[in-house]
Structure formats: C-alpha cells, structure tokens
Amino acid sequence: MKQLKNWTSHWLVMVLFIMLVIMPAAELKAVSNGTELAGNILGTGITTVLRGLLAGNIKSFKDFSKCFVYGSAAGLGFYQSKAMVGKGNVFTGVLLANLSASVVDNVASGEGPLSYLGFSLPLVRIEIATPFARQKSSFLRVTVSPRDVISLALSLSKSDRVSMRNGMLAFEADTPLAENVRGWAYSMFPTMVSGTPESVYRHEMVHVVQSLQLMSASPEPFLKSYRRENGKAKFIVFAGIRAQALGLVNDLTLAKAQSYSNYWKEIEAYHFASPVTN
C-alpha cells in the first residue's frame, strides 16, 4: 500500500507540473482535440484515484486499477459531453456529464461504476440506486452543496430574468457583468446578456459541464456511505453536504490568478464552443 501511495504521488506531481508549465503557455486557439481528450481522460482518471485514496477505498492494485480505468472512461464522457454542448446538443451533453460524474462518484466510493445514477438540480443532487447497487442504504439519496447555494444567489442578484432552457436554469441580464463580458457562469448557472448569440449560451454551458466534472473529482468527507450496516434500505435519505473542494479552490486561485486567455476553463470552452468574449 505504501508503494501504491508513492506511485500515485508521482503521478500527481506530473499532473501538477503539466498544469503549471504547459497550461499557462497555452492560448485560446492553441489547443488541439488530442490535447483536450488526453487532459480529460488522464486528469479525471488520476483525480478519481486520488479521491478513492483519500476516502480509504483503495487498498489494492485492483482498487487502484478500477478507479483509474473507470475514472478515465468518465473523463472520455466529460470530453464528449463538452463536445455535444458546444455543438448545440445541450441537454444530451448535460445528461452524459451527469452520468460521467456518477461513475466517478461510485468507483471512488468503493461501489460499482453504475451502482447509482445522479443528476444535479438547482441546490440538490439526486442519486437513484440501480439493480447493480449492493447493500444500499436507500433507493434515493439527496445531497446539497453550499457552493451551489451561493452560486444561485449570485446568479439571481446579477441577472434580470430566469427561465428553463434545455432542462436547466438559465439567466439573462440587461447589462454585462463587466466591459465586453457577454456571458458568465457561477457553478451550474449560466447567464447571458440580452441579445447575445447562441454561441454564448453554449460557451457558458461548457462551464456547467466543467463544474460537474470538478464536483465529481472533489473528495467529499461529509457524505454518508452508500451502504447500510443493518436493517432494510430506506426509500430516501439525506446523504450529506458536498464541499466541492476542487471547485472552490479553482474559484479562489486559478480563476483569479490566470488571465482569460490562459485560464483552463476558458481554453476548453473556447475550444468546444464558438469563440466569444467573456
């Protein structure tokens, strides 16, 4: 186990090196499909392993391989979901992103990849137990995130109208957030300035998929276990609070420290959706 942890730490150092050295040098137009594909697959695979390690669910090479392989598959899913959203297939892309997030959640928690299927709604995430779930504590799990509560409040305060669009909340503002800003997204909530083209909405929805990806990769010490110790499974339980640590760290560090053209979220959104100034 000690050797496994040392191996994983070497992988983490490699990823951090790539982020710190290669990504800052990238520009909005200088990212290839191969770079994005590799970044999503490897990045999600490695963060799934790290989440599993922190949760104490990786005790063997088999556990390590399970987290890395399924996490990498989920990374491919996130890549495809961003591509779908960027082409206008927003609802299908969001569904795939939620499926990918469920796979990461499941395997990092010691479950099978399809034991639970989750979907993030405003303020809550609902997870449904499938026939693949063993010793389930409930058929439905509900989790909440303070980050999403704050993001919803910010979106409401900085917009003039709210509507349902492709099954998701969407906000519209009469005035930009800042000069030349035509759209922005707080966590799962996209906002567009009135009269902006469809490409702005697609750009912001790529950011929504990124938020789901960061949510799934974040270690969550305040969530209850999927499994019950005894008795019968309940129909629904409140399973705890999602801290969304990676999303918060990103909001407080990279989002503020990097310029627009070097910020990884904008590089991806620019790559998958039509170019926008935002």
Summary of the structure (lengths in Angstrom):
residues: 278
radius of gyration: 18.7
end to end distance: 45.6
largest distance: 58.7
contacts: 927
relative contact order: 0.14
helix: 53%
strand: 18%
